[in-house]
């Protein structure tokens, strides 16, 4: 294991670098085909990604998407073993021999720290693998390293800048390094978009998968809460947290999703799901679908709306039945309740996490608050920790929390998404995912103008974003979301839309100097 550092001898190549893979973004199925034919190996694939990370993570384009990579010799040995298994006809799954990056809030017991992006956890070594990591290893995936993120999954300050962490620095958008990569799964999204990796794992509480995916021009699936185990993941909220796949296509996201799922008795939200989502990758998946257009989740960017409206016409041409002009019956009235829930659950979740993944210095949020103060010159360079402090102060409000938890789920779910679906007999809803990427501003923080993430996040329902097009030179995404456990329907619609539009265009990754 080694922390990513600049390699001076690559500087010359970085100056000359262009995105040599821009026209060659191999899918998981293509890579499997090439490996089965002996055209490439898992070893060569690992080496290719390690070299590209070395060229453009700290040097070259300076994307800072990766915090840590596993020791090269260890990775090559794992890849060799998987190549030998392939030769022996023992291919475990579609993920066999495929390199994966994990957001750096997911436990691995392989010598890589789990930092949440914080300098405080730079030496935090988990005792075992997260449940989803065990599933990935069983499937034959290669855990290449850990992706940078918004520190503490963007739940430390109300004035934070997405993508910045005291351990990993600031993640840059590969389409324009002066603009945000969003967050908190910033590094996972940038790494996939810039072809540092085939696929990556991110996490979301509210927007942390779908925002960076849309802004970096890739796909993500935020599943129904409980489809993927949260074991071994540094938490914010037991009510809303989930991991999710990040990929350059819906098919790749589905392969990764299926590899990670499984019933985990340690996660009270976990449920059994045996759906073969690969069968739902249908090119005619829009035909006959009744789709609602959520206009109260649009209207905050004129150019974005123009792209969105053009895609609606294409949905109709593909056979979808579009019901336009919809709004949530009671507006987006769950925000206050959500805030109460997150603040209460965060401190409790951190205590539980440190019980399962002990740290020699920290066992609670109070310990972290004190350590941040002691290391303020490193950890609080740009913003404070008022959310940490508010979470601790809310622990006595259990009755208010329990009521808010019930109210939030009802408002976003039964009285929100489900009410619109039922009233208009719809299969799913759509909206622009988020505004185009804004300029990075470490002093004033993020500049969100609109997002479609809230309802599905608070309700715990699935949400997929797919590249929709561009506003100027920046990618924007289209959101597909629906009721609980409706992943199959959403995948059909999202895959058909992707195949029809082919809206993703790879970034040109080169030195900004």
C-alpha positions as CSV (number, residue, x, y, z in Angstrom):
1,X,0.0,0.0,0.0
2,X,1.2,3.5,-0.8
3,X,-0.3,6.9,-0.7
4,X,-0.5,8.6,-4.1
5,X,2.4,11.0,-4.7
6,X,3.7,13.0,-7.6
7,X,6.2,11.3,-9.8
8,X,8.6,13.8,-11.3
9,X,9.7,11.6,-14.2
10,X,6.2,11.7,-15.6
11,X,6.0,15.4,-15.8
12,X,7.3,15.5,-19.3
13,X,4.7,13.0,-20.5
14,X,1.9,14.9,-18.6
15,X,2.8,18.0,-20.7
16,X,2.2,16.1,-23.9
17,X,-0.7,14.1,-22.6
18,X,-4.1,13.9,-24.2
19,X,-6.8,11.4,-23.3
20,X,-5.6,8.5,-25.3
21,X,-8.6,6.5,-24.1
22,X,-11.1,9.2,-25.1
23,X,-12.3,7.0,-28.0
24,X,-11.7,3.8,-26.1
25,X,-13.8,3.5,-23.0
26,X,-14.1,-0.2,-22.7
27,X,-17.2,-1.6,-21.0
28,X,-17.1,-4.5,-18.6
29,X,-18.5,-6.8,-21.2
30,X,-15.9,-5.7,-23.7
31,X,-13.1,-6.2,-21.2
32,X,-14.4,-9.7,-20.4
33,X,-14.5,-10.5,-24.1
34,X,-10.9,-9.3,-24.6
35,X,-9.7,-11.2,-21.5
36,X,-11.4,-14.4,-22.6
37,X,-9.8,-14.1,-26.0
38,X,-6.4,-13.5,-24.5
39,X,-6.1,-10.0,-26.0
40,X,-5.5,-8.4,-22.6
41,X,-5.1,-9.7,-19.0
42,X,-6.2,-8.5,-15.6
43,X,-2.5,-7.8,-15.0
44,X,-2.3,-5.5,-18.0
45,X,-5.6,-3.8,-17.1
46,X,-4.3,-3.1,-13.5
47,X,-1.1,-1.7,-14.9
48,X,-2.9,0.5,-17.4
49,X,-5.0,2.1,-14.7
50,X,-2.1,2.5,-12.3
51,X,-0.1,4.3,-14.9
52,X,-3.0,6.6,-15.8
53,X,-3.6,7.4,-12.2
54,X,0.1,8.2,-11.8
55,X,0.1,10.4,-14.8
56,X,-3.0,12.5,-14.0
57,X,-3.9,12.2,-10.3
58,X,-1.3,14.5,-8.7
59,X,0.6,15.3,-11.8
60,X,-0.7,16.1,-15.3
61,X,-4.3,17.1,-15.1
62,X,-4.0,17.1,-11.2
63,X,-7.5,15.7,-10.8
64,X,-6.8,14.4,-7.2
65,X,-9.5,11.8,-7.6
66,X,-7.6,9.0,-5.7
67,X,-6.3,9.1,-2.2
68,X,-4.7,5.7,-1.9
69,X,-3.7,2.8,-4.2
70,X,-2.9,-0.7,-3.1
71,X,0.7,-1.8,-3.3
72,X,1.5,-2.5,-7.0
73,X,3.1,-5.9,-6.3
74,X,0.1,-7.0,-4.3
75,X,-2.3,-5.9,-7.0
76,X,-0.3,-7.7,-9.7
77,X,-0.3,-10.9,-7.6
78,X,-4.1,-10.7,-7.2
79,X,-4.5,-10.1,-10.9
80,X,-2.2,-13.0,-11.8
81,X,-4.3,-15.3,-9.6
82,X,-7.5,-14.2,-11.3
83,X,-5.9,-14.6,-14.8
84,X,-5.0,-18.2,-13.8
85,X,-8.5,-18.9,-12.7
86,X,-9.8,-17.6,-16.0
87,X,-7.4,-19.9,-17.9
88,X,-8.8,-22.8,-15.8
89,X,-12.4,-21.8,-16.7
90,X,-13.2,-20.5,-13.3
91,X,-14.6,-17.1,-14.1
92,X,-16.6,-16.0,-11.0
93,X,-18.8,-13.3,-12.4
94,X,-18.9,-10.4,-14.9
95,X,-16.6,-8.6,-12.4
96,X,-13.9,-11.2,-12.6
97,X,-10.5,-9.4,-13.0
98,X,-12.1,-5.9,-13.2
99,X,-10.4,-3.2,-11.2
100,X,-12.6,-1.1,-8.8
101,X,-12.1,2.0,-6.8
102,X,-13.9,2.4,-3.4
103,X,-14.9,5.7,-2.0
104,X,-12.6,6.3,1.0
105,X,-15.3,5.8,3.6
106,X,-15.6,2.1,3.0
107,X,-13.6,-0.4,5.1
108,X,-11.0,-2.7,3.7
109,X,-8.8,-5.0,5.7
110,X,-5.9,-5.0,3.2
111,X,-3.6,-2.3,4.6
112,X,-5.4,0.7,3.2
113,X,-6.7,3.2,5.8
114,X,-10.3,4.3,5.7
115,X,-10.1,8.0,6.2
116,X,-13.5,9.6,5.3
117,X,-11.1,12.2,3.7
118,X,-10.0,13.4,7.1
119,X,-6.4,13.9,8.2
120,X,-7.6,12.6,11.6
121,X,-8.2,9.1,10.2
122,X,-5.1,8.9,8.0
123,X,-3.9,5.8,10.0
124,X,-7.3,4.3,10.6
125,X,-7.0,0.6,9.7
126,X,-10.3,-1.3,9.8
127,X,-10.2,-4.9,11.2
128,X,-12.2,-6.4,8.4
129,X,-13.8,-5.7,5.0
130,X,-17.1,-4.0,4.6
131,X,-19.9,-6.5,3.5
132,X,-20.0,-5.1,0.0
133,X,-16.2,-5.4,-0.3
134,X,-16.4,-9.1,0.7
135,X,-19.0,-9.5,-2.1
136,X,-16.8,-7.8,-4.6
137,X,-13.8,-10.0,-3.7
138,X,-16.0,-13.1,-4.0
139,X,-17.1,-11.9,-7.5
140,X,-13.4,-11.6,-8.5
141,X,-13.2,-7.8,-8.6
142,X,-9.8,-6.2,-7.9
143,X,-9.9,-3.4,-5.2
144,X,-7.4,-1.0,-6.8
145,X,-7.5,1.7,-4.2
146,X,-9.6,4.4,-2.5
147,X,-11.2,7.4,-4.1
148,X,-11.1,11.0,-2.7
149,X,-14.3,12.5,-1.4
150,X,-15.9,15.5,0.3
151,X,-14.5,15.2,3.8
152,X,-16.8,13.3,6.1
153,X,-19.1,12.8,3.1
154,X,-19.9,16.6,3.1
155,X,-21.4,16.5,6.6
156,X,-19.1,18.6,8.6
157,X,-20.0,22.2,7.7
158,X,-22.8,24.2,6.1
159,X,-20.1,26.2,4.2
160,X,-18.1,23.3,2.6
161,X,-16.8,23.0,-0.9
162,X,-17.7,19.6,-2.5
163,X,-14.7,17.5,-3.3
164,X,-12.3,18.9,-0.8
165,X,-10.8,16.8,2.0
166,X,-7.9,17.5,4.3
167,X,-6.4,14.1,3.5
168,X,-6.9,14.1,-0.3
169,X,-7.0,17.7,-1.4
170,X,-9.6,19.1,-3.9
171,X,-11.0,16.8,-6.5
172,X,-11.2,18.5,-9.9
173,X,-13.8,18.1,-12.7
174,X,-12.1,16.5,-15.7
175,X,-14.1,18.6,-18.1
176,X,-12.9,21.9,-16.6
177,X,-10.6,21.8,-13.6
178,X,-11.9,25.2,-12.4
179,X,-15.3,23.8,-11.8
180,X,-16.7,21.5,-9.1
181,X,-16.8,17.7,-9.2
182,X,-19.7,17.9,-6.8
183,X,-19.8,15.4,-3.9
184,X,-19.5,13.7,-1.8
185,X,-18.5,10.9,-4.1
186,X,-16.4,13.3,-6.0
187,X,-13.3,11.1,-6.5
188,X,-15.3,8.1,-7.5
189,X,-17.1,10.0,-10.2
190,X,-14.1,11.9,-11.6
191,X,-12.0,8.7,-11.6
192,X,-14.6,6.8,-13.7
193,X,-15.2,9.8,-16.1
194,X,-11.4,10.3,-16.6
195,X,-10.8,6.6,-17.2
196,X,-8.7,6.1,-14.1
197,X,-10.8,3.0,-13.5
198,X,-13.6,0.8,-15.1
199,X,-16.1,1.4,-12.3
200,X,-16.2,2.8,-8.8
201,X,-18.3,2.6,-5.6
202,X,-19.7,5.7,-4.0
203,X,-22.2,6.4,-1.3
204,X,-25.1,8.7,-0.8
205,X,-27.2,10.2,1.9
206,X,-28.8,12.9,-0.2
207,X,-27.2,13.7,-3.6
208,X,-23.8,12.3,-3.0
209,X,-24.0,9.7,-5.8
210,X,-26.3,11.4,-8.3
211,X,-24.8,15.0,-8.2
212,X,-21.2,14.0,-8.9
213,X,-22.3,11.5,-11.5
214,X,-24.3,14.0,-13.5
215,X,-21.7,16.8,-13.2
216,X,-18.9,14.4,-14.3
217,X,-20.9,12.9,-17.2
218,X,-21.3,9.4,-15.9
219,X,-24.1,7.0,-14.7
220,X,-24.9,6.0,-11.1
221,X,-27.6,3.9,-9.5
222,X,-28.7,5.0,-6.0
223,X,-30.5,1.9,-4.9
224,X,-33.4,1.4,-2.5
225,X,-32.0,1.7,1.0
226,X,-31.3,-1.9,2.1
227,X,-30.5,-3.4,-1.3
228,X,-26.8,-2.9,-0.5
229,X,-25.4,-3.5,3.0
230,X,-24.1,-0.4,4.9
231,X,-21.8,-2.5,7.1
232,X,-18.3,-1.1,7.3
233,X,-19.2,2.3,5.8
234,X,-18.5,5.4,7.8
235,X,-22.1,6.7,8.3
236,X,-24.2,9.8,8.3
237,X,-27.7,8.4,8.5
238,X,-29.1,4.9,9.1
239,X,-32.3,6.1,7.5
240,X,-30.9,7.3,4.2
241,X,-27.3,6.0,3.7
242,X,-26.6,3.6,0.8
243,X,-23.6,2.7,-1.4
244,X,-24.1,2.6,-5.1
245,X,-22.2,1.8,-8.4
246,X,-20.7,4.6,-10.6
247,X,-19.9,3.8,-14.2
248,X,-19.7,5.1,-17.7
249,X,-22.8,3.1,-18.8
250,X,-26.0,1.7,-17.2
251,X,-24.9,-1.8,-18.1
252,X,-21.6,-1.4,-16.2
253,X,-23.4,0.0,-13.2
254,X,-25.8,-2.9,-13.2
255,X,-22.9,-5.4,-13.2
256,X,-21.3,-3.7,-10.2
257,X,-24.6,-3.4,-8.4
258,X,-25.4,-7.1,-8.7
259,X,-21.9,-8.0,-7.5
260,X,-22.3,-6.0,-4.3
261,X,-25.8,-7.1,-3.2
262,X,-26.6,-9.7,-0.6
263,X,-28.6,-10.1,2.6
264,X,-26.6,-8.8,5.6
265,X,-28.1,-9.7,9.0
266,X,-26.1,-6.9,10.6
267,X,-28.0,-4.3,8.6
268,X,-31.6,-4.0,9.8
269,X,-32.6,-2.5,6.4
270,X,-31.1,-5.3,4.3
271,X,-33.4,-7.4,2.2
272,X,-33.2,-10.3,-0.2
273,X,-33.2,-9.4,-3.9
274,X,-32.6,-11.9,-6.6
275,X,-33.7,-9.9,-9.6
276,X,-31.5,-10.4,-12.6
277,X,-31.1,-6.8,-13.6
278,X,-29.1,-7.7,-16.7
279,X,-32.3,-8.9,-18.2
280,X,-33.7,-5.4,-17.8
281,X,-31.1,-3.8,-20.1
282,X,-33.6,-3.4,-22.9
283,X,-33.1,-1.1,-25.9
284,X,-36.9,-0.8,-26.1
285,X,-37.2,-0.1,-22.3
286,X,-39.0,3.2,-22.8
287,X,-41.8,1.8,-24.9
288,X,-45.2,2.0,-23.1
289,X,-43.6,3.5,-19.9
290,X,-45.8,6.1,-18.3
291,X,-43.3,8.8,-17.3
292,X,-44.1,11.9,-15.2
293,X,-42.1,15.1,-15.7
294,X,-41.5,16.9,-12.3
295,X,-41.5,20.5,-13.2
296,X,-40.9,21.7,-9.6
297,X,-37.5,20.0,-9.9
298,X,-36.6,22.1,-13.0
299,X,-36.7,25.8,-13.9
300,X,-33.5,26.9,-12.2
301,X,-31.3,27.0,-15.4
302,X,-32.6,28.0,-18.8
303,X,-30.0,26.1,-20.8
304,X,-30.4,23.0,-18.7
305,X,-34.2,23.2,-19.3
306,X,-33.6,23.4,-23.0
307,X,-31.6,20.2,-23.0
308,X,-34.2,18.6,-20.8
309,X,-37.1,19.5,-23.0
310,X,-35.4,18.2,-26.0
311,X,-34.9,14.9,-24.4
312,X,-38.6,14.7,-23.4
313,X,-39.5,14.8,-27.1
314,X,-37.1,11.9,-27.7
315,X,-38.7,9.9,-24.9
316,X,-42.0,10.4,-26.6
317,X,-40.5,9.3,-29.9
318,X,-39.2,6.1,-28.2
319,X,-42.8,5.2,-27.2
320,X,-43.0,6.6,-23.7
321,X,-46.2,8.1,-22.6
322,X,-45.2,11.4,-21.0
323,X,-47.3,13.3,-18.5
324,X,-45.9,16.7,-18.1
325,X,-46.3,19.6,-15.7
326,X,-46.2,17.6,-12.5
327,X,-45.4,18.8,-8.9
328,X,-45.3,17.2,-5.5
329,X,-48.8,17.8,-3.9
330,X,-47.3,19.5,-0.8
331,X,-44.1,20.8,-2.3
332,X,-40.7,19.7,-1.0
333,X,-41.8,19.9,2.6
334,X,-39.6,17.2,4.1
335,X,-36.4,19.3,4.4
336,X,-36.7,20.3,8.0
337,X,-37.5,16.8,9.1
338,X,-34.6,15.4,7.1
339,X,-32.2,17.8,8.8
340,X,-33.4,16.7,12.2
341,X,-33.0,13.0,11.3
342,X,-29.5,13.4,9.9
343,X,-28.2,15.5,12.8
344,X,-29.5,13.0,15.4
345,X,-28.4,9.8,13.6
346,X,-24.9,11.0,12.7
347,X,-23.5,11.1,16.3
348,X,-25.1,7.7,17.0
349,X,-23.8,6.2,13.8
350,X,-20.3,7.3,14.5
351,X,-20.3,5.7,17.9
352,X,-21.6,2.4,16.3
353,X,-19.0,2.6,13.6
354,X,-16.0,3.0,16.0
355,X,-17.3,0.1,18.0
356,X,-17.1,-2.1,14.9
357,X,-14.0,-0.5,13.4
358,X,-12.0,0.7,16.5
359,X,-9.6,3.6,16.4
360,X,-7.0,4.1,19.1
361,X,-7.8,7.7,19.7
362,X,-11.5,8.2,18.7
363,X,-14.7,6.5,19.8
364,X,-17.2,9.4,19.3
365,X,-18.1,12.5,17.4
366,X,-17.0,14.5,20.5
367,X,-13.5,13.0,20.2
368,X,-13.4,14.1,16.5
369,X,-14.6,17.6,17.3
370,X,-11.7,18.0,19.8
371,X,-9.2,16.6,17.4
372,X,-10.3,18.9,14.6
373,X,-9.8,21.9,17.0
374,X,-6.3,20.6,17.8
375,X,-5.5,20.2,14.1
376,X,-7.5,23.2,12.8
377,X,-4.6,24.4,10.6
378,X,-4.9,21.2,8.6
379,X,-8.5,20.0,8.8
380,X,-10.3,23.4,9.1
381,X,-8.4,25.4,6.5
382,X,-11.5,26.4,4.6
383,X,-14.5,25.7,6.7
384,X,-15.5,24.6,10.2
385,X,-17.4,21.8,11.9
386,X,-20.7,23.3,12.9
387,X,-22.6,20.2,11.7
388,X,-20.5,18.0,14.0
389,X,-21.3,20.3,16.9
390,X,-25.0,20.5,16.0
391,X,-25.2,16.7,15.9
392,X,-23.8,16.4,19.4
393,X,-26.1,19.0,20.7
394,X,-29.2,17.3,19.3
395,X,-28.7,13.9,21.1
396,X,-31.2,14.8,23.8
397,X,-34.0,15.4,21.3
398,X,-35.0,11.7,20.8
399,X,-38.7,12.4,20.7
400,X,-38.3,15.1,18.1
401,X,-36.1,12.8,16.1
402,X,-38.5,9.9,16.1
403,X,-41.3,12.1,14.9
404,X,-39.2,13.7,12.2
405,X,-38.1,10.3,11.0
406,X,-41.7,9.2,10.5
407,X,-42.7,12.5,9.0
408,X,-39.8,12.7,6.6
409,X,-40.4,9.3,5.1
410,X,-44.2,10.0,4.8
411,X,-43.8,13.4,3.1
412,X,-41.1,12.3,0.6
413,X,-42.5,8.8,0.0
414,X,-46.3,8.2,0.4
415,X,-47.3,11.8,0.1
416,X,-44.5,12.7,-2.4
417,X,-43.2,10.3,-5.0
418,X,-45.9,7.6,-4.4
419,X,-48.7,10.2,-4.5
420,X,-47.6,11.5,-7.9
421,X,-47.1,8.0,-9.3
422,X,-50.5,6.9,-8.1
423,X,-52.5,9.9,-9.1
424,X,-51.3,9.8,-12.7
425,X,-50.8,6.0,-12.9
426,X,-47.1,6.4,-13.7
427,X,-44.2,4.0,-13.8
428,X,-41.5,6.5,-12.9
429,X,-40.6,10.2,-12.7
430,X,-37.9,12.3,-14.4
431,X,-36.2,15.6,-13.8
432,X,-32.8,17.2,-14.5
433,X,-30.4,15.8,-11.9
434,X,-28.6,19.0,-10.9
435,X,-27.4,22.3,-12.3
436,X,-24.3,22.4,-14.5
437,X,-21.0,22.4,-12.5
438,X,-20.4,25.7,-10.8
439,X,-17.0,27.4,-10.3
440,X,-15.0,26.2,-7.3
441,X,-15.1,28.7,-4.5
442,X,-13.3,27.5,-1.4
443,X,-14.1,30.7,0.5
444,X,-17.9,30.8,0.0
445,X,-18.5,27.1,-0.5
446,X,-20.8,25.4,-3.0
447,X,-23.3,27.2,-5.3
448,X,-26.2,24.8,-5.7
449,X,-29.1,26.2,-7.7
450,X,-31.3,23.1,-8.0
451,X,-31.3,19.3,-7.6
452,X,-33.6,16.3,-8.0
453,X,-32.0,14.2,-5.3
454,X,-34.1,15.0,-2.2
455,X,-37.3,13.0,-2.5
456,X,-35.8,9.7,-3.4
457,X,-33.0,10.2,-0.8
458,X,-35.4,10.9,2.1
459,X,-37.9,8.2,1.1
460,X,-35.1,5.7,0.6
461,X,-36.2,5.0,-3.0
462,X,-34.1,4.3,-6.1
463,X,-32.7,7.0,-8.3
464,X,-30.6,6.6,-11.5
465,X,-28.9,9.4,-13.4
466,X,-27.7,9.1,-17.0
467,X,-25.8,11.6,-19.1
468,X,-28.3,13.8,-20.8
469,X,-26.2,16.2,-22.8
470,X,-24.1,19.4,-22.3
471,X,-24.6,23.0,-21.2
472,X,-21.8,24.7,-22.9
473,X,-18.8,22.4,-22.3
474,X,-20.2,20.8,-19.1
475,X,-22.2,17.6,-18.9
476,X,-25.6,17.4,-17.3
477,X,-27.7,14.4,-16.3
478,X,-31.3,13.1,-16.5
479,X,-32.8,11.6,-13.4
480,X,-35.1,8.5,-13.3
481,X,-36.6,7.8,-10.0
482,X,-39.6,5.9,-8.6
483,X,-41.1,4.0,-5.7
484,X,-39.2,1.5,-3.4
485,X,-37.6,-1.5,-5.1
486,X,-38.4,-0.2,-8.6
487,X,-34.8,-0.6,-9.9
488,X,-35.8,-2.9,-12.7
489,X,-38.2,-0.4,-14.2
490,X,-35.8,2.4,-13.8
491,X,-32.9,0.4,-15.4
492,X,-35.1,-0.4,-18.4
493,X,-35.9,3.3,-19.0
494,X,-32.4,4.6,-18.2
495,X,-30.7,2.0,-20.4
496,X,-33.0,2.6,-23.4
497,X,-32.5,6.4,-23.0
498,X,-28.7,6.0,-22.9
499,X,-28.7,3.7,-26.0
500,X,-30.9,6.1,-27.9
501,X,-29.1,9.3,-27.1
502,X,-25.5,8.3,-26.6
503,X,-25.1,11.6,-24.8
504,X,-21.8,10.9,-22.9
505,X,-18.7,12.5,-24.4
506,X,-15.4,11.7,-22.7
507,X,-13.4,14.5,-21.3
508,X,-10.1,15.5,-22.7
509,X,-7.8,14.9,-19.8
510,X,-4.6,16.9,-20.1
511,X,-2.3,19.1,-18.0
512,X,-4.0,22.5,-17.3
513,X,-0.6,24.2,-17.4
